[in-house]
Amino acid sequence: MDHDQRTPPSKVAGDRESLTSFLDRQRATLALKCRGLTGDQLRRRAVPTSDLTLLGLVRHAASVERSWFGFALGAEDFRDLWPGEADGFRVEGADADQAFAVWREECDHSRAVASSFASLDDTVECGSVTISLRYVLTHMIEEYARHNGHADLLREAIDGTVGE
């Protein structure tokens, strides 16, 4: 893809900078996969055997950001971003600009929550489970990487665009 403006992670950074920069790169990769498409294209089910769409992935990413950083790490009341819509994957009639704005807000909030922890090893109790900031950052990298693989296939099916 042309005009790739993602920042590559440092090859010598400490753990915290490395994890947060890899997560930001994964976030930027999802945005890159969606760049230049219309709302209709973003809502398109491009693989006949799947209901996945690029817009659904963006909406899901916003929900996951809220769930892990706001609810689990931040102990905030959980409010579903897309009530009754299967974690954001249903996109019929969904507004692409609104979805991207919500996702960006959630990413910004996630960064703020993460920066409020003194250490990657700081933990919180979430229900009956203890989790660390390190775990959440690592899990989020995994979450985005998996869905960015889906985004690769969806984008190629929509307009033939390939690349990282």
BALOSE-824831 format. One record per residue: z, y, x of N, C-alpha, C in turn. Coordinates in pm, whole numbers, plus 50000, padded with zeros to 5 digits. Atoms other than C-alpha are relative to their C-alpha. Last residue first. Example, Ala and Ser with C-alpha at 12.3 -4.5 7.8 and 13.67 -1.06 7.14 Angstrom:
BEGIN
+-------+-------+-------+-------+-------+-------+-------+-------+-------+
!   n_w !   n_v !   n_u !  ca_w !  ca_v !  ca_u !   c_w !   c_v !   c_u !
+-------+-------+-------+-------+-------+-------+-------+-------+-------+
! 49994 ! 49881 ! 49918 ! 50714 ! 49894 ! 51367 ! 50073 ! 50109 ! 49923 !
! 50000 ! 49881 ! 50089 ! 50780 ! 49550 ! 51230 ! 50000 ! 50120 ! 50090 !
+-------+-------+-------+-------+-------+-------+-------+-------+-------+
//
This chain:
BEGIN
+-------+-------+-------+-------+-------+-------+-------+-------+-------+
!   n_w !   n_v !   n_u !  ca_w !  ca_v !  ca_u !   c_w !   c_v !   c_u !
+-------+-------+-------+-------+-------+-------+-------+-------+-------+
! 49856 ! 49979 ! 50006 ! 50461 ! 49561 ! 50131 ! 50024 ! 50143 ! 49962 !
! 49939 ! 49939 ! 49882 ! 50104 ! 49487 ! 50051 ! 50146 ! 50025 ! 49977 !
! 49912 ! 50090 ! 49926 ! 49882 ! 49409 ! 49759 ! 50058 ! 50074 ! 50118 !
! 49933 ! 49941 ! 49884 ! 49714 ! 49619 ! 49494 ! 50095 ! 49899 ! 50061 !
! 50049 ! 50055 ! 49874 ! 49485 ! 49412 ! 49271 ! 50068 ! 50055 ! 50124 !
! 50112 ! 49922 ! 49946 ! 49537 ! 49630 ! 48966 ! 49950 ! 49953 ! 50135 !
! 50034 ! 49881 ! 50078 ! 49772 ! 49454 ! 48726 ! 49877 ! 50070 ! 50055 !
! 50067 ! 50040 ! 50124 ! 49780 ! 49104 ! 48876 ! 49955 ! 50120 ! 49917 !
! 50131 ! 50055 ! 49964 ! 49857 ! 49242 ! 49222 ! 49922 ! 49959 ! 49874 !
! 50087 ! 49890 ! 49960 ! 50134 ! 49457 ! 49079 ! 49860 ! 49949 ! 50036 !
! 50037 ! 49921 ! 50117 ! 50291 ! 49164 ! 48895 ! 49901 ! 50110 ! 50037 !
! 50096 ! 50077 ! 50081 ! 50281 ! 48937 ! 49199 ! 49954 ! 50078 ! 49878 !
! 50124 ! 50021 ! 49922 ! 50443 ! 49190 ! 49430 ! 49894 ! 49932 ! 49914 !
! 50078 ! 49876 ! 50010 ! 50694 ! 49287 ! 49159 ! 49870 ! 49991 ! 50079 !
! 50065 ! 49999 ! 50131 ! 50813 ! 48926 ! 49135 ! 49908 ! 50122 ! 49989 !
! 50101 ! 50106 ! 49993 ! 50879 ! 48929 ! 49509 ! 49925 ! 49988 ! 49868 !
! 50115 ! 49938 ! 49934 ! 51053 ! 49262 ! 49458 ! 49890 ! 49898 ! 50025 !
! 50083 ! 49934 ! 50101 ! 51272 ! 49081 ! 49206 ! 49883 ! 50075 ! 50063 !
! 50056 ! 50098 ! 50094 ! 51403 ! 48836 ! 49464 ! 49906 ! 50069 ! 49902 !
! 50102 ! 50075 ! 49927 ! 51448 ! 49106 ! 49729 ! 49933 ! 49898 ! 49909 !
! 50124 ! 49923 ! 49988 ! 51625 ! 49333 ! 49480 ! 49890 ! 49920 ! 50070 !
! 50052 ! 49973 ! 50134 ! 51885 ! 49074 ! 49385 ! 49867 ! 50074 ! 50007 !
! 50059 ! 50125 ! 50051 ! 51937 ! 48954 ! 49743 ! 49933 ! 50023 ! 49865 !
! 50120 ! 50020 ! 49918 ! 51994 ! 49310 ! 49865 ! 49927 ! 49875 ! 49953 !
! 50103 ! 49908 ! 50050 ! 52231 ! 49357 ! 49570 ! 49872 ! 49992 ! 50083 !
! 50055 ! 50052 ! 50125 ! 52428 ! 49046 ! 49665 ! 49887 ! 50088 ! 49947 !
! 50084 ! 50115 ! 49966 ! 52469 ! 49169 ! 50021 ! 49936 ! 49941 ! 49876 !
! 50119 ! 49951 ! 49930 ! 52592 ! 49509 ! 49904 ! 49906 ! 49885 ! 50033 !
! 50086 ! 49932 ! 50097 ! 52827 ! 49346 ! 49652 ! 49873 ! 50052 ! 50066 !
! 50061 ! 50096 ! 50090 ! 52970 ! 49099 ! 49903 ! 49901 ! 50069 ! 49905 !
! 50098 ! 50077 ! 49923 ! 53029 ! 49365 ! 50168 ! 49926 ! 49902 ! 49909 !
! 50119 ! 49917 ! 49993 ! 53203 ! 49588 ! 49910 ! 49890 ! 49925 ! 50075 !
! 50002 ! 49895 ! 49897 ! 53444 ! 49305 ! 49859 ! 49873 ! 50082 ! 49986 !
! 50130 ! 49979 ! 49935 ! 53517 ! 49092 ! 49554 ! 50011 ! 50115 ! 50100 !
! 49989 ! 49896 ! 49898 ! 53834 ! 48935 ! 49414 ! 49864 ! 50012 ! 50068 !
! 50074 ! 50019 ! 49875 ! 53781 ! 48743 ! 49092 ! 50024 ! 50118 ! 50093 !
! 49921 ! 50092 ! 49919 ! 54014 ! 48703 ! 48792 ! 49938 ! 49976 ! 50137 !
! 49957 ! 50114 ! 50079 ! 53881 ! 49007 ! 48612 ! 50089 ! 49913 ! 50086 !
! 50089 ! 49986 ! 50116 ! 53733 ! 49223 ! 48882 ! 50025 ! 49878 ! 49912 !
! 49985 ! 50111 ! 50095 ! 53998 ! 49270 ! 49147 ! 49910 ! 50031 ! 49881 !
! 49951 ! 49962 ! 50132 ! 53883 ! 49500 ! 49423 ! 50016 ! 49873 ! 49918 !
! 50024 ! 50083 ! 50117 ! 53830 ! 49444 ! 49793 ! 50053 ! 50065 ! 49874 !
! 49913 ! 49958 ! 50109 ! 53788 ! 49648 ! 50109 ! 49965 ! 49919 ! 49876 !
! 49909 ! 50108 ! 50035 ! 53598 ! 49440 ! 50367 ! 50103 ! 50040 ! 49896 !
! 50076 ! 50104 ! 50068 ! 53304 ! 49676 ! 50389 ! 50091 ! 49890 ! 49948 !
! 50049 ! 50112 ! 49920 ! 53555 ! 49944 ! 50480 ! 49917 ! 49905 ! 49914 !
! 49978 ! 49975 ! 49858 ! 53675 ! 50284 ! 50363 ! 49934 ! 49894 ! 50087 !
! 49926 ! 50108 ! 49935 ! 53526 ! 50246 ! 50017 ! 50010 ! 50029 ! 50149 !
! 49858 ! 49977 ! 50023 ! 53424 ! 50572 ! 49847 ! 50088 ! 49890 ! 50061 !
! 49948 ! 49911 ! 49896 ! 53079 ! 50548 ! 50005 ! 50149 ! 50028 ! 49982 !
! 49993 ! 50071 ! 49871 ! 53000 ! 50243 ! 49793 ! 50062 ! 50088 ! 50108 !
! 49892 ! 50099 ! 50008 ! 53089 ! 50428 ! 49472 ! 50015 ! 49930 ! 50134 !
! 49872 ! 49927 ! 50001 ! 52873 ! 50725 ! 49570 ! 50118 ! 49903 ! 49994 !
! 49977 ! 49950 ! 49865 ! 52579 ! 50502 ! 49663 ! 50134 ! 50072 ! 50010 !
! 49964 ! 50115 ! 49918 ! 52610 ! 50321 ! 49330 ! 50029 ! 50042 ! 50144 !
! 49861 ! 50031 ! 50030 ! 52609 ! 50653 ! 49145 ! 50049 ! 49883 ! 50085 !
! 49918 ! 49892 ! 49942 ! 52287 ! 50754 ! 49318 ! 50149 ! 49972 ! 49977 !
! 50003 ! 50020 ! 49854 ! 52132 ! 50415 ! 49235 ! 50085 ! 50106 ! 50069 !
! 49913 ! 50113 ! 49970 ! 52244 ! 50451 ! 48871 ! 50004 ! 49972 ! 50151 !
! 49861 ! 49958 ! 50020 ! 52092 ! 50797 ! 48848 ! 50097 ! 49887 ! 50036 !
! 49964 ! 49912 ! 49887 ! 51765 ! 50671 ! 49001 ! 50144 ! 50048 ! 49988 !
! 49988 ! 50082 ! 49879 ! 51755 ! 50384 ! 48750 ! 50041 ! 50085 ! 50120 !
! 49874 ! 50073 ! 50012 ! 51821 ! 50618 ! 48456 ! 50023 ! 49917 ! 50125 !
! 49893 ! 49901 ! 49985 ! 51541 ! 50852 ! 48569 ! 50136 ! 49931 ! 49993 !
! 49989 ! 49965 ! 49858 ! 51306 ! 50557 ! 48622 ! 50111 ! 50102 ! 50024 !
! 49948 ! 50117 ! 49928 ! 51378 ! 50424 ! 48272 ! 50016 ! 50031 ! 50149 !
! 49857 ! 50010 ! 50026 ! 51333 ! 50770 ! 48117 ! 50061 ! 49884 ! 50079 !
! 49933 ! 49889 ! 49930 ! 50996 ! 50815 ! 48284 ! 50151 ! 49994 ! 49981 !
! 49996 ! 50025 ! 49856 ! 50884 ! 50468 ! 48172 ! 50073 ! 50111 ! 50075 !
! 50053 ! 49883 ! 49931 ! 50975 ! 50516 ! 47805 ! 50016 ! 49982 ! 50151 !
! 49910 ! 49936 ! 49904 ! 51025 ! 50179 ! 47638 ! 49929 ! 50114 ! 50072 !
! 49963 ! 49865 ! 50040 ! 50806 ! 50107 ! 47335 ! 50093 ! 50072 ! 50096 !
! 50088 ! 49948 ! 50104 ! 50799 ! 49735 ! 47406 ! 50052 ! 50136 ! 49955 !
! 50051 ! 49865 ! 49972 ! 51002 ! 49698 ! 47725 ! 49905 ! 50055 ! 49895 !
! 50090 ! 49971 ! 50113 ! 51231 ! 49402 ! 47677 ! 49951 ! 50144 ! 50013 !
! 50130 ! 50062 ! 49982 ! 51367 ! 49322 ! 48025 ! 49903 ! 50023 ! 49884 !
! 50107 ! 49906 ! 49967 ! 51646 ! 49575 ! 48011 ! 49862 ! 49940 ! 50009 !
! 49984 ! 49944 ! 49865 ! 51940 ! 49334 ! 48032 ! 49883 ! 50088 ! 50043 !
! 50002 ! 50104 ! 49896 ! 51830 ! 49132 ! 47728 ! 49997 ! 50060 ! 50140 !
! 50134 ! 50017 ! 49943 ! 51750 ! 49430 ! 47503 ! 49997 ! 49906 ! 50120 !
! 50080 ! 50096 ! 50075 ! 52043 ! 49438 ! 47263 ! 49864 ! 49970 ! 50059 !
! 49931 ! 50088 ! 50096 ! 52187 ! 49752 ! 47416 ! 49902 ! 49910 ! 49923 !
! 50107 ! 50037 ! 50092 ! 51976 ! 49886 ! 47707 ! 50057 ! 49905 ! 49895 !
! 50105 ! 49898 ! 49999 ! 52216 ! 50074 ! 47933 ! 49893 ! 49974 ! 49894 !
! 50133 ! 50057 ! 49981 ! 52513 ! 49856 ! 47844 ! 49895 ! 50110 ! 49990 !
! 50084 ! 49960 ! 50113 ! 52836 ! 50049 ! 47881 ! 49860 ! 49951 ! 50030 !
! 50140 ! 50040 ! 49998 ! 53096 ! 49893 ! 48107 ! 49932 ! 50043 ! 49871 !
! 50035 ! 50069 ! 50123 ! 53417 ! 50088 ! 48141 ! 49851 ! 49967 ! 50004 !
! 50036 ! 49913 ! 50112 ! 53460 ! 50183 ! 48503 ! 49975 ! 49915 ! 49876 !
! 49906 ! 50022 ! 50111 ! 53646 ! 49965 ! 48752 ! 49976 ! 50095 ! 49884 !
! 49942 ! 49872 ! 50041 ! 53436 ! 50116 ! 49032 ! 50101 ! 49991 ! 49888 !
! 49935 ! 49929 ! 49890 ! 53359 ! 49793 ! 49216 ! 50074 ! 50125 ! 49954 !
! 49927 ! 50090 ! 49910 ! 53287 ! 49561 ! 48923 ! 50076 ! 50076 ! 50109 !
! 49901 ! 50084 ! 50067 ! 53196 ! 49811 ! 48649 ! 50083 ! 49919 ! 50100 !
! 49917 ! 49926 ! 50094 ! 53022 ! 50094 ! 48830 ! 50112 ! 49916 ! 49941 !
! 49934 ! 49886 ! 49937 ! 52891 ! 49923 ! 49142 ! 50093 ! 50075 ! 49904 !
! 49930 ! 50031 ! 49875 ! 52812 ! 49573 ! 49021 ! 50074 ! 50120 ! 50058 !
! 49906 ! 50110 ! 50012 ! 52729 ! 49629 ! 48654 ! 50080 ! 49979 ! 50127 !
! 49884 ! 49958 ! 50080 ! 52573 ! 49972 ! 48688 ! 50106 ! 49890 ! 49997 !
! 49929 ! 49895 ! 49925 ! 52342 ! 49866 ! 48971 ! 50128 ! 50038 ! 49926 !
! 49928 ! 50072 ! 49895 ! 52255 ! 49549 ! 48777 ! 50077 ! 50098 ! 50088 !
! 49886 ! 50072 ! 50059 ! 52165 ! 49750 ! 48469 ! 50084 ! 49931 ! 50106 !
! 49903 ! 49899 ! 50041 ! 51945 ! 49991 ! 48667 ! 50124 ! 49933 ! 49942 !
! 49935 ! 49951 ! 49878 ! 51774 ! 49696 ! 48836 ! 50104 ! 50106 ! 49966 !
! 49903 ! 50102 ! 49958 ! 51705 ! 49541 ! 48494 ! 50076 ! 50048 ! 50124 !
! 49889 ! 49990 ! 50095 ! 51537 ! 49864 ! 48379 ! 50111 ! 49899 ! 50034 !
! 49931 ! 49873 ! 49972 ! 51323 ! 49870 ! 48692 ! 50121 ! 50014 ! 49908 !
! 49927 ! 50015 ! 49874 ! 51236 ! 49500 ! 48654 ! 50078 ! 50127 ! 50034 !
! 49884 ! 50084 ! 50026 ! 51146 ! 49551 ! 48289 ! 50083 ! 49979 ! 50125 !
! 49901 ! 49913 ! 50064 ! 50918 ! 49837 ! 48391 ! 50126 ! 49922 ! 49965 !
! 49943 ! 49911 ! 49899 ! 50741 ! 49606 ! 48634 ! 50106 ! 50091 ! 49939 !
! 50085 ! 49882 ! 49980 ! 50698 ! 49347 ! 48363 ! 50064 ! 50083 ! 50111 !
! 49963 ! 49897 ! 49903 ! 50833 ! 48996 ! 48324 ! 49897 ! 50112 ! 50005 !
! 49976 ! 49874 ! 50070 ! 50753 ! 48808 ! 48000 ! 50035 ! 50113 ! 50095 !
! 49872 ! 49931 ! 49982 ! 50602 ! 48521 ! 48197 ! 50007 ! 50127 ! 49916 !
! 49889 ! 50091 ! 50028 ! 50333 ! 48254 ! 48156 ! 50137 ! 50066 ! 50007 !
! 49999 ! 50057 ! 50135 ! 50045 ! 48499 ! 48122 ! 50120 ! 49912 ! 49966 !
! 50010 ! 50144 ! 49971 ! 50134 ! 48698 ! 48436 ! 50015 ! 49929 ! 49866 !
! 50119 ! 50027 ! 49919 ! 50060 ! 49068 ! 48388 ! 49981 ! 49854 ! 50036 !
! 49964 ! 50136 ! 49958 ! 50298 ! 49138 ! 48104 ! 49878 ! 49944 ! 50073 !
! 50092 ! 50114 ! 50015 ! 50211 ! 49506 ! 48093 ! 50061 ! 49871 ! 50052 !
! 49952 ! 50086 ! 50108 ! 50493 ! 49761 ! 48048 ! 49919 ! 49871 ! 49985 !
! 49863 ! 50041 ! 49966 ! 50429 ! 49925 ! 48387 ! 50058 ! 49906 ! 49895 !
! 50009 ! 50098 ! 49893 ! 50056 ! 49930 ! 48310 ! 50139 ! 49948 ! 50039 !
! 50057 ! 50123 ! 50054 ! 50116 ! 50099 ! 47976 ! 49990 ! 49891 ! 50107 !
! 49897 ! 50067 ! 50079 ! 50347 ! 50353 ! 48137 ! 49950 ! 49870 ! 49942 !
! 49970 ! 49935 ! 50128 ! 50076 ! 50433 ! 48388 ! 50113 ! 49925 ! 49930 !
! 50037 ! 50072 ! 50122 ! 50082 ! 50309 ! 48745 ! 50038 ! 50080 ! 49876 !
! 50139 ! 49978 ! 50038 ! 50075 ! 50527 ! 49056 ! 49955 ! 49927 ! 49875 !
! 50061 ! 49868 ! 49982 ! 50397 ! 50399 ! 49207 ! 49852 ! 50001 ! 49959 !
! 50030 ! 49939 ! 50129 ! 50545 ! 50082 ! 49060 ! 49919 ! 50129 ! 50011 !
! 50080 ! 50095 ! 50078 ! 50543 ! 49865 ! 49373 ! 49956 ! 50061 ! 49867 !
! 50134 ! 50005 ! 49941 ! 50663 ! 50164 ! 49576 ! 49908 ! 49909 ! 49919 !
! 50069 ! 49876 ! 50039 ! 50961 ! 50215 ! 49346 ! 49856 ! 50001 ! 50050 !
! 50027 ! 50011 ! 50143 ! 51059 ! 49850 ! 49393 ! 49927 ! 50124 ! 49950 !
! 50111 ! 50094 ! 50016 ! 51018 ! 49888 ! 49769 ! 49967 ! 49983 ! 49852 !
! 50126 ! 49926 ! 49978 ! 51235 ! 50199 ! 49769 ! 49879 ! 49910 ! 49984 !
! 50018 ! 49909 ! 50114 ! 51522 ! 50002 ! 49617 ! 49868 ! 50073 ! 50011 !
! 50039 ! 50085 ! 50112 ! 51473 ! 49730 ! 49879 ! 49980 ! 50084 ! 49874 !
! 50141 ! 50039 ! 49978 ! 51475 ! 49995 ! 50151 ! 49952 ! 49909 ! 49886 !
! 50085 ! 49886 ! 50035 ! 51795 ! 50142 ! 50007 ! 49852 ! 49968 ! 50021 !
! 50000 ! 49987 ! 50145 ! 51956 ! 49798 ! 50019 ! 49912 ! 50118 ! 49956 !
! 50084 ! 50108 ! 50052 ! 51848 ! 49749 ! 50380 ! 49995 ! 50006 ! 49847 !
! 50140 ! 49962 ! 49978 ! 51989 ! 50094 ! 50463 ! 49905 ! 49889 ! 49954 !
! 50040 ! 49894 ! 50093 ! 52322 ! 50016 ! 50296 ! 49854 ! 50041 ! 50022 !
! 50006 ! 50048 ! 50139 ! 52355 ! 49682 ! 50472 ! 49954 ! 50109 ! 49904 !
! 50106 ! 50099 ! 50013 ! 52263 ! 49815 ! 50816 ! 49987 ! 49954 ! 49855 !
! 50128 ! 49928 ! 50002 ! 52477 ! 50125 ! 50789 ! 49884 ! 49904 ! 49980 !
! 50006 ! 49918 ! 50121 ! 52777 ! 49913 ! 50693 ! 49867 ! 50074 ! 49990 !
! 50013 ! 50075 ! 50125 ! 52719 ! 49643 ! 50953 ! 49981 ! 50087 ! 49877 !
! 49884 ! 50080 ! 50035 ! 52657 ! 49865 ! 51252 ! 49980 ! 49936 ! 49863 !
! 49894 ! 49939 ! 50081 ! 52308 ! 49984 ! 51334 ! 50118 ! 49905 ! 49984 !
! 49875 ! 50004 ! 49922 ! 52097 ! 49844 ! 51621 ! 50119 ! 50059 ! 49923 !
! 49984 ! 50133 ! 49941 ! 51767 ! 49751 ! 51453 ! 50129 ! 49988 ! 50080 !
! 49978 ! 50002 ! 49855 ! 51782 ! 50056 ! 51230 ! 50019 ! 49856 ! 50047 !
! 49861 ! 50008 ! 49954 ! 51646 ! 50010 ! 50879 ! 50007 ! 49995 ! 50152 !
! 49961 ! 50132 ! 49950 ! 51290 ! 50126 ! 50814 ! 50145 ! 50000 ! 50047 !
! 49937 ! 49989 ! 49869 ! 51264 ! 50436 ! 50598 ! 50037 ! 49861 ! 50049 !
! 49868 ! 50061 ! 49987 ! 51020 ! 50396 ! 50312 ! 50051 ! 50015 ! 50142 !
! 49905 ! 49906 ! 49942 ! 50737 ! 50649 ! 50298 ! 50140 ! 49942 ! 50009 !
! 49869 ! 50062 ! 50000 ! 50451 ! 50406 ! 50240 ! 50097 ! 50093 ! 50073 !
! 49896 ! 49898 ! 50016 ! 50154 ! 50629 ! 50174 ! 50141 ! 49941 ! 49988 !
! 50006 ! 49879 ! 49919 ! 49914 ! 50339 ! 50134 ! 50114 ! 50095 ! 49967 !
! 50000 ! 49883 ! 50085 ! 50000 ! 50000 ! 50000 ! 50000 ! 50123 ! 50089 !
+-------+-------+-------+-------+-------+-------+-------+-------+-------+
//
